[in-house]
Amino acid sequence: MSATLLCKQFDFNQLLITRGIADLSNSDSLRGPQPAGNCINWVLGHILLTRSQLELMLGAQPLLSGPRWECYESGQDDLDRQCAIGLEELEQVTAESLSHMQDVIRASEPRMGEAIGTRGRNIAETIGTFVSHEAYHAGQIHLIRRTIGKAGVFK
């Protein structure tokens, strides 16, 4: 799989994310589906953190790192509101993180067939897994927005 195709798949995920959060307030982003589930703020922060984790796996300096992002790691059952980054800032970082991650992916093009990690996947397959993971969470944003009473954005 080429870097160009993988980047186009992330572009589509970005479209889903951008439309899914466009009309939300910070307060909306912190409301989770009932009776349980992560809020949109956590899902978006998790997507951004995961992009940086991919960059690190590919040998690049990640755009985002540090304790500020720890509350968005996998396994967090509920977002600590004290740790949450405001939706406006998350929204700004979303476009920047896409561009940064895609630059890293394009720079990895010559090595797409190389093995990476411990699961026996090559770089292209690993990036493809991250595309799918992000698509799952992008769709989740749309489901959560409906459960908190917001209208769907695709008709």
C-alpha positions in Angstrom: 0.0 0.0 0.0 1.4 3.4 -0.9 1.9 6.4 1.4 -0.4 8.4 -0.9 -3.3 5.9 -0.5 -2.8 5.7 3.3 -2.8 9.5 3.5 -6.0 9.7 1.5 -7.6 7.3 3.9 -6.6 9.6 6.8 -8.0 12.6 4.8 -11.4 10.8 4.8 -11.2 10.2 8.6 -10.3 13.9 9.0 -13.5 14.8 7.1 -15.6 12.6 9.4 -13.9 14.1 12.5 -14.2 17.7 11.4 -17.9 17.4 10.5 -18.6 15.4 13.6 -17.3 18.1 16.0 -18.0 21.3 13.9 -21.1 22.5 15.8 -20.3 21.2 19.3 -19.5 23.3 22.3 -16.9 22.2 24.8 -19.7 21.3 27.2 -21.2 19.1 24.5 -17.8 17.4 24.0 -17.7 16.4 27.6 -21.1 14.7 27.7 -20.9 11.0 27.3 -23.5 8.6 26.0 -25.7 7.1 28.7 -25.6 4.8 30.5 -21.9 4.6 29.9 -19.1 5.3 27.3 -16.5 7.9 26.5 -17.3 11.4 25.6 -16.4 13.0 22.3 -13.6 15.0 24.0 -11.9 11.7 25.0 -12.4 10.1 21.6 -10.9 13.1 19.8 -8.0 13.4 22.2 -7.4 9.7 21.8 -7.3 10.0 18.0 -4.8 12.8 18.3 -2.6 10.9 20.8 -2.8 7.8 18.6 -1.5 9.8 15.6 1.5 10.7 17.7 2.0 7.1 18.7 2.2 6.2 15.1 4.7 8.9 14.4 6.9 7.6 17.2 6.6 4.0 15.8 7.8 5.3 12.5 10.8 6.8 14.1 9.7 10.5 14.0 9.4 13.1 16.7 5.7 12.9 17.7 3.7 16.1 17.5 2.0 15.5 20.8 3.5 13.9 23.9 3.8 14.3 27.6 1.6 14.0 30.7 -1.0 16.4 29.3 -2.2 13.7 26.9 -2.2 10.7 29.4 -5.9 11.0 30.1 -6.5 10.1 26.4 -4.7 6.8 26.5 -6.5 3.5 25.9 -8.0 1.9 28.9 -9.3 5.2 30.4 -12.9 4.4 31.4 -13.9 8.0 32.1 -12.2 11.3 31.2 -10.9 13.2 34.1 -12.5 16.6 33.5 -9.5 18.3 35.2 -7.2 16.8 32.6 -9.5 17.4 29.6 -8.1 19.7 26.9 -10.7 22.2 25.6 -12.5 21.3 22.4 -11.4 24.5 20.7 -7.8 23.5 21.2 -8.4 19.9 20.2 -10.0 21.1 17.1 -7.0 23.3 16.2 -4.6 20.5 16.9 -6.6 18.1 14.7 -5.6 19.7 11.4 -2.0 20.3 12.4 -1.7 16.7 13.6 -3.0 15.3 10.3 -0.5 17.3 8.3 2.4 16.3 10.6 1.4 12.6 10.6 1.0 12.5 6.8 4.5 14.1 6.4 5.8 11.2 8.5 4.0 8.6 6.5 5.2 10.1 3.2 8.8 10.1 4.6 8.3 6.4 5.4 7.3 5.5 1.8 10.7 3.8 0.9 10.4 1.5 3.9 6.7 0.4 3.6 7.7 -3.2 3.3 9.9 -3.3 6.4 8.8 -5.2 9.5 7.9 -3.1 12.4 6.8 -3.9 16.0 6.3 -7.4 17.4 3.2 -8.5 15.5 4.8 -9.5 12.3 3.4 -6.5 10.3 5.2 -4.3 7.9 5.1 -0.5 8.0 2.2 -0.3 5.5 0.1 -2.8 7.3 0.8 -1.1 10.6 -0.3 2.3 9.2 -3.4 0.6 7.8 -4.3 -0.7 11.2 -4.0 2.9 12.5 -6.3 4.1 9.7 -8.9 1.5 10.7 -8.6 2.4 14.4 -9.1 6.1 13.6 -12.0 5.4 11.3 -13.7 3.4 14.2 -13.3 6.4 16.5 -14.4 8.9 13.9 -17.6 6.9 13.5 -17.9 6.8 17.2 -17.9 10.6 17.4 -21.0 10.6 15.1 -22.8 8.0 17.2 -22.0 9.8 20.5 -23.2 13.1 19.1 -26.6 11.5 18.3 -26.8 10.0 21.8 -26.3 13.5 23.4 -29.1 14.9 21.3 -27.3 16.5 18.3 -28.4 16.0 14.8 -26.5 13.8 12.3 -24.3 15.7 9.9 -24.6 13.4 6.8 -27.9 13.2 5.1 
